[in-house]
Amino acid sequence: MTGSGRLLTDSSILYRCSQKYYDKVLSDFQLGSGQLPFLIFIYENEGITMNGLAQMGCYDKGTVTKGVQRLEEAGYVTSEVSPQDKRVRFLKTTEKAKEIIARIYLIRQNWWETITQGMSEQEAAQLGQLQERAANNALSYLQQQQQRSEVRIFGLQKMTLLDYPGKIAATLFTGGCNFRCPYCQNSDLVFLPEDASEIPQPELMQFLEKRQGLLEGVCISGGEPLIHPGLDELLRQIRKLGYPVKLDTNGSFPDKLKQLIDEGLVDYVAMDLKNCRERYGETAGVSALECARIEQSVQILMEDQVPYEFRTTVVRQLHDERDIERIGQWVQGARKLVLQQFVDSERVICPGLQGYSRQEMERFREILLPWVANTEIRGC
């Protein structure tokens, strides 16, 4: 048998034997081999989410849900609801779990000594290192395959007259974002709760094929679409159907933005300009944020290779007249700047923030006009 064949067979044997061992020795703790890795992951990463567990151990969501439920029933794990999103739960071990964890580690060590019996200390260490490398290689491969495949879409607005200027469009919402803007209305797309419903890409493309001749464009929003490595391929497929594409972005990935523009994969870009440079990190919910990449994206758009607009959602706790003026000075001469009125809702990441009145928004517009002649207000 070849080396690869032996690896598959031996790995299967080792896995089954390990299951039988742990099922037997853990029965006194009301645990089985299936719950052991979850308990250790949670203990070593207090506050991890269900999605975090799935990614760390390469599990599907159903397996994680069952494993965690079993640990909760046994009294070893509790969950706390996220104050930002009630569908996200943070997992922590209980005092009961902490009382037995040292014995759990001994049980695991005993099994390691059993399967390395007859090996020298150096050989056992080498086995552990090789096993870790093999696991990392396998995880890396699966992650690369996932990145190369499909953009993850978690929302679809089948028709809108507002998102794409001058066009009847559909809007696709990607999941995940690298910012945590406290006023964000799409908290479910930022935190991606465990029960988030994903739209398969084939189903999405089938919908767009059927709407040819009815829709005049497609908007890609989020979340932050540019965190998805496979976005360019999705845009190619959409454009093959004859749709112009509008991209919504936070501007934190200038290289990817430039690539899409250079390849002609986007026809319109709307970039969120969160605030002036001095308050950018605070407004984006990322305290250590540096503006260099944001400035690069601003410069790329102001080269005017593609129609674009900058958008600023104005929040009373985050923006004042001086901030607004600094924004105008930053993007002086821009093609278009849109001020969006903030409205509080249950979907906001940090509820309780306040917007400005129509009269106050008009005052902000007047401040900006000397810097950006095409400044407008939305949402009032």
C-alpha positions as a printed NumPy array, in Angstrom:
array([[  0.   ,   0.   ,   0.   ],
       [  1.278,   3.482,  -0.858],
       [  2.094,   6.104,   1.764],
       [ -1.091,   8.044,   1.087],
       [ -3.144,   4.85 ,   1.349],
       [ -1.531,   3.945,   4.653],
       [ -2.192,   7.458,   5.945],
       [ -5.899,   7.18 ,   5.176],
       [ -6.219,   3.705,   6.71 ],
       [ -4.091,   4.434,   9.769],
       [ -5.829,   7.736,  10.42 ],
       [ -9.2  ,   5.994,  10.296],
       [ -8.043,   3.306,  12.736],
       [ -6.54 ,   5.873,  15.123],
       [ -9.709,   7.978,  14.993],
       [-12.023,   5.045,  15.809],
       [ -9.789,   3.767,  18.601],
       [ -9.574,   7.25 ,  20.095],
       [-13.355,   7.552,  20.053],
       [-13.768,   4.249,  21.912],
       [-11.143,   5.217,  24.485],
       [-12.648,   8.626,  25.251],
       [-16.232,   7.349,  25.274],
       [-15.232,   4.833,  27.937],
       [-13.09 ,   6.993,  30.234],
       [-15.323,  10.074,  29.993],
       [-18.595,   8.3  ,  30.768],
       [-18.279,   9.136,  34.496],
       [-18.291,  12.827,  33.563],
       [-21.395,  12.492,  31.35 ],
       [-19.17 ,  13.272,  28.375],
       [-18.254,  11.487,  25.179],
       [-15.563,  11.778,  22.551],
       [-17.772,  14.149,  20.54 ],
       [-17.972,  16.79 ,  23.295],
       [-14.334,  16.655,  24.435],
       [-12.789,  18.913,  21.771],
       [-15.582,  21.48 ,  22.209],
       [-15.02 ,  21.613,  25.968],
       [-11.279,  22.13 ,  25.523],
       [-11.726,  24.73 ,  22.759],
       [-14.156,  26.732,  24.913],
       [-11.993,  26.457,  28.049],
       [ -8.911,  27.65 ,  26.176],
       [-10.862,  30.373,  24.311],
       [-13.378,  31.703,  26.837],
       [-16.039,  33.802,  25.108],
       [-15.732,  32.07 ,  21.721],
       [-18.845,  32.036,  19.529],
       [-20.499,  29.074,  17.82 ],
       [-19.1  ,  30.25 ,  14.485],
       [-15.66 ,  30.513,  16.064],
       [-15.899,  26.902,  17.23 ],
       [-16.922,  25.754,  13.776],
       [-13.986,  27.501,  12.15 ],
       [-11.434,  26.439,  14.766],
       [-12.271,  22.757,  14.569],
       [-13.477,  22.626,  10.944],
       [-16.961,  21.496,  12.051],
       [-20.311,  22.066,  10.394],
       [-22.825,  24.188,  12.302],
       [-25.106,  21.263,  13.119],
       [-22.297,  19.342,  14.815],
       [-21.306,  22.39 ,  16.859],
       [-24.889,  23.049,  17.937],
       [-25.38 ,  19.468,  19.145],
       [-22.021,  19.361,  20.914],
       [-22.554,  22.636,  22.765],
       [-26.118,  21.695,  23.691],
       [-24.836,  18.492,  25.272],
       [-22.224,  20.433,  27.281],
       [-24.87 ,  22.897,  28.471],
       [-27.173,  20.063,  29.554],
       [-24.309,  18.531,  31.532],
       [-23.621,  21.849,  33.234],
       [-20.142,  22.389,  31.788],
       [-20.854,  25.351,  29.52 ],
       [-23.025,  28.472,  29.637],
       [-23.807,  30.979,  26.921],
       [-24.231,  34.761,  27.059],
       [-26.183,  36.696,  24.448],
       [-24.222,  39.41 ,  22.66 ],
       [-25.434,  42.917,  23.569],
       [-24.886,  43.892,  19.899],
       [-26.81 ,  40.998,  18.355],
       [-29.147,  38.723,  20.301],
       [-28.596,  35.872,  17.849],
       [-24.877,  35.655,  18.707],
       [-23.896,  33.704,  21.825],
       [-20.585,  33.816,  23.678],
       [-19.626,  30.46 ,  25.232],
       [-17.895,  30.074,  28.583],
       [-17.042,  27.148,  30.869],
       [-18.674,  26.813,  34.285],
       [-17.085,  26.164,  37.679],
       [-18.13 ,  22.539,  37.249],
       [-16.022,  22.324,  34.106],
       [-13.058,  24.013,  35.771],
       [-13.173,  21.422,  38.549],
       [-12.635,  18.534,  36.129],
       [-10.476,  20.11 ,  33.433],
       [ -7.19 ,  19.02 ,  35.023],
       [ -8.41 ,  15.405,  34.999],
       [ -9.509,  15.824,  31.367],
       [ -6.014,  16.912,  30.398],
       [ -4.563,  13.87 ,  32.232],
       [ -6.932,  11.579,  30.339],
       [ -5.768,  13.109,  27.083],
       [ -2.129,  12.758,  28.116],
       [ -2.655,   9.091,  29.015],
       [ -3.998,   8.406,  25.533],
       [ -1.041,  10.158,  23.943],
       [  1.346,   7.997,  25.988],
       [ -0.594,   4.923,  24.894],
       [ -0.425,   5.601,  21.162],
       [  3.262,   6.613,  21.338],
       [  4.232,   3.522,  23.307],
       [  7.493,   2.043,  22.045],
       [  8.589,   5.357,  20.541],
       [ 11.521,   7.341,  21.817],
       [ 10.865,  10.776,  23.267],
       [ 12.253,  12.276,  20.078],
       [ 10.028,  10.115,  17.868],
       [  6.914,  11.015,  19.897],
       [  7.738,  14.711,  19.631],
       [  8.327,  14.329,  15.907],
       [  4.978,  12.559,  15.499],
       [  3.217,  15.427,  17.255],
       [  4.953,  17.974,  15.055],
       [  4.18 ,  16.08 ,  11.852],
       [  0.566,  15.603,  12.887],
       [  0.235,  19.342,  13.571],
       [  1.789,  20.207,  10.209],
       [ -0.519,  17.795,   8.392],
       [ -3.574,  19.266,  10.135],
       [ -2.483,  22.825,   9.317],
       [ -1.923,  21.863,   5.69 ],
       [ -5.385,  20.319,   5.509],
       [ -7.048,  23.376,   7.064],
       [ -5.105,  25.707,   4.792],
       [ -6.215,  23.754,   1.738],
       [ -9.889,  23.843,   2.719],
       [ -9.721,  27.576,   3.485],
       [ -8.106,  28.281,   0.118],
       [-10.749,  26.25 ,  -1.672],
       [-13.495,  28.122,   0.153],
       [-11.918,  31.474,  -0.662],
       [-11.558,  30.578,  -4.317],
       [-15.127,  29.428,  -4.67 ],
       [-18.181,  31.472,  -3.842],
       [-18.836,  34.847,  -2.291],
       [-21.129,  34.332,   0.693],
       [-24.431,  36.147,   0.136],
       [-26.817,  36.552,   3.069],
       [-29.393,  38.925,   1.655],
       [-31.124,  39.866,  -1.59 ],
       [-33.323,  42.87 ,  -2.32 ],
       [-35.002,  41.824,  -5.516],
       [-35.802,  45.32 ,  -6.742],
       [-34.787,  48.812,  -5.653],
       [-35.013,  52.291,  -7.173],
       [-32.725,  53.813,  -4.545],
       [-29.483,  51.851,  -4.379],
       [-28.193,  52.366,  -7.937],
       [-28.605,  55.982,  -9.129],
       [-30.836,  56.127, -12.196],
       [-31.388,  52.359, -12.467],
       [-33.844,  49.684, -11.411],
       [-31.57 ,  47.257,  -9.614],
       [-31.266,  44.267,  -7.325],
       [-28.987,  44.46 ,  -4.283],
       [-26.909,  41.553,  -2.989],
       [-25.678,  41.665,   0.618],
       [-22.422,  39.889,   1.45 ],
       [-21.668,  38.686,   4.978],
       [-18.855,  39.818,   7.237],
       [-17.152,  43.176,   7.794],
       [-13.828,  44.395,   9.177],
       [-15.441,  47.501,  10.716],
       [-17.815,  47.801,  13.685],
       [-19.474,  51.159,  13.021],
       [-21.755,  51.768,  16.029],
       [-24.494,  53.237,  13.801],
       [-24.436,  50.377,  11.262],
       [-27.948,  49.225,  10.297],
       [-26.726,  45.785,   9.136],
       [-25.497,  44.284,  12.408],
       [-26.708,  40.837,  11.313],
       [-24.341,  40.99 ,   8.331],
       [-21.435,  42.157,  10.515],
       [-21.742,  39.555,  13.276],
       [-23.306,  36.747,  11.184],
       [-25.449,  34.905,  13.758],
       [-25.389,  31.12 ,  13.711],
       [-28.855,  30.928,  12.13 ],
       [-28.017,  33.344,   9.3  ],
       [-29.563,  32.097,   6.069],
       [-27.149,  32.007,   3.134],
       [-28.245,  32.257,  -0.496],
       [-26.429,  29.709,  -2.706],
       [-24.654,  31.371,  -5.614],
       [-26.285,  29.124,  -8.278],
       [-29.716,  30.164,  -6.941],
       [-28.658,  33.802,  -7.073],
       [-27.44 ,  33.568, -10.665],
       [-30.647,  31.801, -11.678],
       [-32.645,  34.715, -10.242],
       [-30.554,  37.269, -12.165],
       [-30.957,  35.293, -15.403],
       [-34.737,  35.359, -15.026],
       [-34.728,  39.12 , -14.388],
       [-32.779,  40.002, -17.538],
       [-34.664,  42.759, -19.332],
       [-36.439,  43.813, -16.128],
       [-33.483,  44.855, -13.979],
       [-31.011,  47.48 , -15.165],
       [-28.193,  46.853, -12.713],
       [-26.888,  44.943,  -9.685],
       [-25.593,  46.461,  -6.438],
       [-23.07 ,  44.584,  -4.288],
       [-23.307,  45.709,  -0.674],
       [-22.642,  44.281,   2.765],
       [-21.064,  43.859,   5.186],
       [-17.918,  44.643,   3.273],
       [-17.868,  42.921,  -0.15 ],
       [-14.112,  43.337,  -0.671],
       [-13.223,  40.928,   2.143],
       [-14.331,  38.098,  -0.183],
       [-11.448,  36.892,  -2.397],
       [-13.889,  35.418,  -4.927],
       [-15.724,  38.674,  -5.552],
       [-14.057,  39.339,  -8.909],
       [-15.298,  36.007, -10.292],
       [-18.847,  36.73 ,  -9.101],
       [-18.734,  40.13 , -10.804],
       [-17.565,  38.506, -14.05 ],
       [-20.562,  36.177, -13.979],
       [-22.963,  39.054, -13.306],
       [-21.501,  41.149, -16.112],
       [-21.786,  38.219, -18.537],
       [-25.542,  38.522, -18.017],
       [-25.307,  42.131, -19.208],
       [-25.731,  43.879, -15.848],
       [-23.817,  47.02 , -14.868],
       [-22.454,  46.661, -11.315],
       [-22.421,  49.153,  -8.443],
       [-20.093,  48.403,  -5.521],
       [-20.624,  49.634,  -1.94 ],
       [-17.396,  49.61 ,   0.091],
       [-15.832,  51.048,   3.233],
       [-12.633,  51.775,   1.292],
       [-10.275,  49.739,   3.49 ],
       [ -9.036,  47.53 ,   0.628],
       [ -7.606,  49.975,  -1.933],
       [ -5.634,  47.355,  -3.886],
       [ -8.744,  45.225,  -4.458],
       [-10.771,  48.308,  -5.319],
       [ -8.219,  49.389,  -7.922],
       [ -8.068,  45.874,  -9.389],
       [-11.842,  45.777,  -9.929],
       [-11.812,  49.234, -11.502],
       [ -8.833,  48.452, -13.749],
       [-10.452,  45.212, -14.934],
       [-13.712,  47.025, -15.693],
       [-15.705,  44.877, -13.282],
       [-17.505,  47.775, -11.587],
       [-19.447,  50.613, -13.199],
       [-20.182,  52.72 , -10.121],
       [-18.621,  52.875,  -6.629],
       [-20.203,  54.235,  -3.452],
       [-17.573,  54.568,  -0.711],
       [-18.517,  55.27 ,   2.887],
       [-16.479,  58.167,   4.251],
       [-17.035,  57.598,   7.941],
       [-15.732,  60.889,   9.265],
       [-12.76 ,  63.247,   9.184],
       [ -9.343,  61.657,   9.656],
       [ -9.134,  62.69 ,  13.314],
       [-12.242,  60.708,  14.312],
       [-12.169,  57.911,  11.748],
       [-11.296,  54.99 ,  14.035],
       [-13.877,  56.036,  16.623],
       [-16.589,  56.287,  13.979],
       [-15.64 ,  52.988,  12.313],
       [-15.615,  51.178,  15.663],
       [-11.932,  50.233,  15.277],
       [ -9.875,  52.298,  17.717],
       [ -6.455,  51.506,  16.219],
       [ -7.537,  52.141,  12.637],
       [ -5.054,  54.038,  10.487],
       [ -6.414,  56.117,   7.613],
       [ -3.673,  55.335,   5.078],
       [ -5.71 ,  52.714,   3.218],
       [ -8.825,  54.877,   3.346],
       [ -6.829,  57.768,   1.872],
       [ -5.574,  55.492,  -0.923],
       [ -9.13 ,  54.513,  -1.837],
       [-10.221,  58.163,  -1.805],
       [ -7.383,  58.991,  -4.182],
       [ -8.206,  56.06 ,  -6.485],
       [-11.819,  57.2  ,  -6.854],
       [-10.92 ,  60.85 ,  -7.324],
       [ -8.829,  59.85 , -10.331],
       [-12.285,  59.601, -11.929],
       [-11.825,  56.329, -13.811],
       [-15.35 ,  55.271, -12.822],
       [-18.449,  57.164, -11.602],
       [-18.47 ,  57.322,  -7.8  ],
       [-19.857,  58.979,  -4.716],
       [-18.716,  59.388,  -1.122],
       [-21.331,  58.837,   1.589],
       [-21.311,  59.995,   5.206],
       [-23.976,  58.888,   7.679],
       [-24.258,  61.794,  10.119],
       [-24.686,  60.867,  13.809],
       [-25.077,  63.443,  16.568],
       [-22.66 ,  61.676,  18.935],
       [-19.978,  61.282,  16.24 ],
       [-20.166,  64.337,  13.947],
       [-20.198,  68.08 ,  14.499],
       [-19.772,  71.091,  12.196],
       [-15.984,  71.026,  12.441],
       [-15.893,  67.315,  11.5  ],
       [-18.142,  67.949,   8.507],
       [-15.924,  70.789,   7.304],
       [-12.818,  68.605,   7.605],
       [-14.522,  65.935,   5.49 ],
       [-15.154,  68.525,   2.789],
       [-11.566,  69.718,   2.876],
       [-10.343,  66.113,   2.605],
       [-12.305,  65.329,  -0.575],
       [-12.311,  68.797,  -2.101],
       [-13.413,  68.656,  -5.724],
       [-14.987,  65.185,  -5.434],
       [-17.573,  64.18 ,  -8.013],
       [-20.32 ,  63.734,  -5.398],
       [-20.775,  63.674,  -1.61 ],
       [-23.95 ,  62.374,   0.035],
       [-24.984,  63.132,   3.617],
       [-27.228,  60.392,   4.996],
       [-29.51 ,  61.076,   7.939],
       [-29.099,  58.502,  10.716],
       [-32.234,  56.802,  12.066],
       [-32.008,  54.564,  15.133],
       [-33.436,  51.032,  14.963],
       [-33.207,  47.595,  16.581],
       [-30.747,  46.498,  13.887],
       [-28.145,  49.13 ,  14.797],
       [-24.958,  47.794,  16.402],
       [-25.175,  50.357,  19.245],
       [-28.816,  51.433,  19.76 ],
       [-29.519,  54.799,  21.338],
       [-27.572,  57.029,  18.951],
       [-29.298,  60.072,  17.487],
       [-29.488,  61.71 ,  14.08 ],
       [-29.799,  65.37 ,  13.116],
       [-32.923,  67.206,  11.991],
       [-33.569,  68.174,   8.38 ],
       [-32.666,  71.778,   9.183],
       [-29.374,  70.731,  10.765],
       [-28.565,  68.473,   7.81 ],
       [-29.147,  71.429,   5.468],
       [-26.669,  73.418,   7.536],
       [-24.069,  70.673,   7.1  ],
       [-24.691,  70.707,   3.363],
       [-24.047,  74.441,   3.248],
       [-20.741,  73.907,   5.058],
       [-19.684,  71.351,   2.422],
       [-20.745,  73.189,  -0.733],
       [-17.549,  75.315,  -1.001],
       [-15.53 ,  72.086,  -1.026],
       [-17.822,  69.675,  -2.906],
       [-20.295,  71.478,  -5.153],
       [-22.36 ,  68.331,  -5.736],
       [-23.398,  67.636,  -2.122],
       [-26.85 ,  66.196,  -1.435],
       [-28.885,  64.903,   1.471],
       [-30.597,  61.502,   1.673],
       [-32.949,  59.976,   4.181],
       [-34.709,  63.081,   5.491]])
